[in-house]
């Protein structure tokens, strides 16, 4: 699963990511960090994210204004209230 998610991130963000690193672990560890910010932790967040959710979380860290097209849900897009 981690390898597939890494490929999803690379195919969406390409060179905008400095890289994707898989670190072997034990005991069901699955965390995703971006620019030193923890964006997903399997234990904290309850399982694994789907690809669209993962892409949104990473996008929010590296380029919040980026449109992810079909991976973006209408409820996720921010609106200006000012």
Protein Blocks (a to p, Z undefined) as FASTA:
>chain_A
ZZmmmmmmmmmnmmmpgbdcddddeehiacddeehiafbdfklnopaadfklmmmmmmmm
mommbcehjmpcfklpccdfZZ
